[in-house]
Amino acid sequence: MKDQESLEEKFGDRLKRLRLKKGLTQMQLGELLRVSNVQITRYEKGIAKPSMEVIKTLSKALDVRYEDLAGNVFMSSFNLNEIDEIVERLKQLPEQDIKPLVEVMSNYVKHREVRLITSD
């Protein structure tokens, strides 16, 4: 069975596709970001992993939503045990602090579920 990363378009492939759709060369995109075209090549080939800040800048330059560009680029470094630790810490907070967080998380999960269903 394929893992989730192989089922979805890889970040570098997505970046290249969106760059070409926008009609930009690697050099032009690099100039917009004030980085070298070599760095853009590294991102597209998966040699370098951009920071969240760089992905935000890329998404603005390519005129796409951050989430559409980022995909699951950070999931490989994410440890699910972190969620359990955060939940335990959240339980110590007052209810009025937790309620908005639960609402945001719930809305995010619903949005992702709808996207997964509609992409089939």
N, C-alpha and C positions, 0 to 999 in steps of 0.2 A: 504494500500500500504506500502511496506517495505521501510525503509529509506536506504540511500546509504551505510551506515556502515554495515547493515545486508546483503546487496546484495554482498558485497565484503568480502573476507576472513579477519578476524580480525588479527591485528598485532601479537598477542600472538600465534595464530594458525599458521600463516605464519612463525614466528620465529622457532617454534617447528618443523614444516615440513622441513624447510631448514636445521636446526641443525641435524635432523635425516638423511636427505639426505646426508649430509656431513659425517655422521657416528660418530658424537660427542655426548658424554653425556653432561648433564648440568654441571657437574663438570669440564669436559675438556674445554667446551666453557667458563666457568667462569675463568678458569686458563688463557686462551688466553687473556681475557679481564681484568684480574687482579681484578675480583669481585668474590663474593661467588656464589656457585651454587644456594643458596637461592634467590639471586637477579635475576638470570636467570629464576628461577621458578616464581618469581613475574612478570617478563615481560611476560612470556608465559601464565600465568593465568589472565593477565590484571589487576593485583593489582597495579603494578607500571608502569609508562609511561617513557620510556627512553628518554634522551635528544637527540638532533640531532647528537651531537658528539658521543654518545654511539651507535646510529644507524649506523653511519659511521664506527666505529670500528667493530661492529657486522658484517656489510656487508663485510668488508675486511676479517674477520676471517672465514666467511661462503663462501667467494669467489662469492658473488652476487653483482649486482648493487644496490647502495643505494636506488634508486627509487623502485626497485622490493621488497626490504625488508620493506621500510618505508610505502609504500602505502598511505593511508589517515590518518595515525596515528595522525597527528596534525590538521586535519580538524575540529574536534569537538570543539577545542578552538579558531577557527578562526571566526572573525566577518566580514561579507561581507561589512559592512560600512567602514571598514578599507581601502578597495580598493578605495572607493569614495574619502576618505580623501587623500590617496596617489596620486590619479589622479589629484586632485586639486593642490597639492603641485608640481607635475610634470609639470603642465601647467605653472608654474612660471619659470621653467628652460629654458635655451637656447635650440633651436631646435637640435643642434649638440649633446647635452647631452641626449635628449629624444629619438632620432632615434635608437641608439643601444638597448635601453631598450625595445622599441616597437618591434624590430626585435626578441629579445630573447623571449619575451612574446608570440609573434605570433608563433614562432617555437615550443615553449612548448605546446601551445594549439593544434596546428596541430598534434604534436606527440601523445598527449593524445587522441585526436579524433580518430586517426588511431588505437591506441591500443584498444579503446572502440569498434570500428567497427569490428576489427579482432577477438576480444574475444567473439563475439556473435555467 
